[in-house]
Amino acid sequence: MDTQLPPDRSGLPVTLPVQGRRDHPKRTTDALFEAVQSGSSDRISIGELLDGLGDRAFGILLLLFALPTILPAPPGLSAITGLPIILFSVQMMLGSPHPWLPRFLRNRSFLRSDLMNILSKAEPWLRRVERISRPRLTGMVDGAQERVTGFVIFILSVILVLPIPLGNIFPSIAIGIMALAQMERDGATMIAGYLTGVASAIIALGSVALMTKMVVFAINWLFG
């Protein structure tokens, strides 16, 4: 319980908080919904999102652009959502404190209802990760390590924009895990993101090798 002290000069009692009480940081999913819901217009621009996100801007934007290709999405969408991820990852590698986008990307807008629909579909997965995620092994997410994360995300985002079978879902999952780890300051989840990234790169390379063999076989069968 709070401790009541004698009234001060204003005549109002002074209340001291219980020792050890502290405000819990907002979870990633709550921050995502708040960022998308804020505003009264039907559409929301990338610039609006970017300006209102504060120190979580990199992580939230990476997660927002990764989510559409984690979920079932129309062909070619990964080429659109992957470009901002490439820009953000380069800025992370350079140690930029805040994300920057050129005007034509800042002004690009989406229906707020579409983003809410994506978040609603992804919410159960995000909540499950948040239940086991907490600040730990923070050396994996702070300082120079953020540049390493930026480099890994850059490689995955390049794979993401290429027309490779199975080349968009798994890199997007890895990027989403790393973005969530960055926002929750969870080094263990970041390691899981790195491992998922390695697996997704192997899958993409295997897919390219298989396609190459199929093309060579077809050429030999037709003209050999």
Beta strands, then each sheet from edge to edge (+ up, - down):
strand 1: 3-5
strand 2: 14-16
strand 3: 43-45
strand 4: 109-111
sheet 1: 1+ 2-
sheet 2: 3+ 4-
end
